Amino acid sequence: MAGEITTIARPYAEAAFARARERKEVDVWAEALTVLAAIAADPAMAEQIGNPNVPRERLCAAIREIAGEELPAEAGNLVSLLAENNRLSTLPEIARLYEELQTQLEGVRQVHVLSAYAMKAGAKKELAAALEKRLGAKIEMTVETDPSLIGGVEIRTGDLVIDGSVRGRLHKLATELQF
C-alpha cells in the first residue's frame, strides 16, 4: 500500500516542486505542504477524508480554512485538484516526497538503513562514506534496528533499495527455488 501511495503522490510532488522552483518559492511551498500534510494526517480529518459520504468540496473548503489565509493560492489549487481526484489522503506523502526533492536540490540524499543489530559509530561512518561515494552526494543517514533481518543491512534512498540482509537473501533463494 505504501508503494501505491508513493506512486500516486510522486507526480503531484514533482509538479509542485517544479512550480516552486520556477517561481523561486521552494521554501514557501515546503512550509505550505507541511501544514497541509499535518491537517490531512490529523485523525479526525483523515477519517473525514476516508469517508465517501463527505462531499469533496466540503473537505477542500475545510482544509483551506484550517490552513488559513497564509496558504499560497497555488497550494490551495493543489488541494482543490486533490479533492477533485479523491487524493487528499496523499497529502502527507506529497509533502514527504517534496522534502526529498528539496533535499536533493541542496545536494543531500536521505538514506534509511535497517540493520539486524545495533551499529557501532565507526561502522556508521564507514557506511556513510561508502554511500556518499556510491551516490555522489552528501547523505543524511538514519539507522534503525530490525532483528527480523536476521543479519546484514537494508539500505533505502528514494527508489533505490540495496538489500544485503540475510532475510532478503533467503527470500531470493526461496523465489529461485519456487518455494
N, C-alpha and C positions, 0 to 999 in steps of 0.2 A: 504493500500500500504506500509506504513512504516513497519508493521509487516512482510510483504513478503520480503522486502529488508533485514531486520534483519535476517530472516530465511536463506536467500541466503548467506549473509555475514558472519554469525557466524562460519561455518566450516573453511573458509579462515582465519578468525581472530584467531581461536583456533589453527590451524595448524601453522600459523606464530608465534604465541606466544610460542607454544611447541618447535619449531625450535630455536627461540631466547633464550629460557631458556636453551636448550640443548647446545647451543654454547656460553652461557653467554653473549648474546648481546641484552638483553631486552631493554636497553635504546637506542641502535643504531637503532633497529627496530622501536621503538616508534617514533624516530625522522624521519626516512625514511617514515613511514606511514603517519605522519603528513604532510610532504612535498607532498607526492603523493595525499593525500586527498585534500589538498589545490589546487593542479593542477587540479584534476578531478572536483572540485566544482566550479572552475572559470567558469563564464557564457559562455564565448566563447568556452572553452574546453568542457563543458557539452553539449553544442549544437552540437559539432562535435561528441562526444561520442554517442549522441542520434540519429545521422544521419546514417541510414542504408546504405547510398551510400558511406560513407567514409570507405576505407579498414582498417580493424582491425590492420594490420601490420603497417600501416602508423600512426595510433593513438598510438600504442605501442611505436614506434620509437620516436614520438613527445614527449610523456610523459617522456620517458627515457632521451631524450636530455634536456628537460626543467629541470628535476631533477638534472642533472649534473653528473659528474664523482664521486661525493661523495656518490651516491646511491649504497648501497651494491649490489653485484652481485645477491644474492638470492632474494632481494627485486625486482630487475629487472626481475628475473624469475617469480615472482608473477605477475608483470604487464603483462608479456607475456601470462601467464596462464589465467589471467582475460580477456585479449583481445581475446584470442583464444575461450573462452567460452562466449564472449559477456557480460561480467560482470564488465567492467571498471567503470560503474556508481555506483558500490557498494563500491568503494574505501573510500569515507568519512565514511560510516557505518562500514567498516572493521577497520578503524583507531579508531573510537569511541569504538567499541567492544574490540579492543586490549587494549585501555586505561583502560577500565573497568577491564579486566583481570589483567593488571599490577597493578591497584589499589587494587584489591582483593589479589594479591600476597603479597602486602605490609600490608595486614590486614585491609584495609579500604574499605567500600562499599559506592557507590554513591547512595543517596536516593533523589528522587524528590517528593516534596509534593505540591499538588494543594489544596488550601484552598478557601472556599467560601468567606471568609473575611480575612482581614489582621490579622496575628497572632502577639500577643504580645511576647516580648523577653522571658518571663517566660514560656509561653506555648510552644515556640520553644525548650527551654531547656528540659522541661519535655518530650516532644515528642521525642527528640533526645536521651534522656536517656532510654526511653522505647524501642525505636528501637534498640539501641545498645545491650540492654539486650535480646531482641527477636531474633536479627540476630546473636548475638555472635561475633560481630566485631565492630570496630570503624567505625563511619559513617561520611560522608561529606554530609550535607543536604542543598538542595536548596529549597526555598519556593516561590511559585507563587500564585497569587490570581486569581481565576476564578469564577466570580459571577454565571455562568451557573450551578455550582454545587448545588446551592440553599442553602445548608448548609452542614457542615461536611468537611471531607478531603478525598483526594485520594492519596495513597502513592504508589510509584513505585520504585523498585530497581531490576535491572536485569529483570528476568522473573516473579518476584513476584509483584502482584498488590493487594493492600488492598483498597477496595472501601467502605469507610464509609460515602459517600456523600448521600444527600437526592435524588439527580438526579439518582444515582446508585440504590438506594432502590426503587424509583418509576419505573425505568426501569425493575428491577427484578420483581416487583409486576405486571407490565403490561405483562411481559412474562409469569408469572404464570397464570394470568387471560386470557391469549391469546388475548390481545389487539393488 
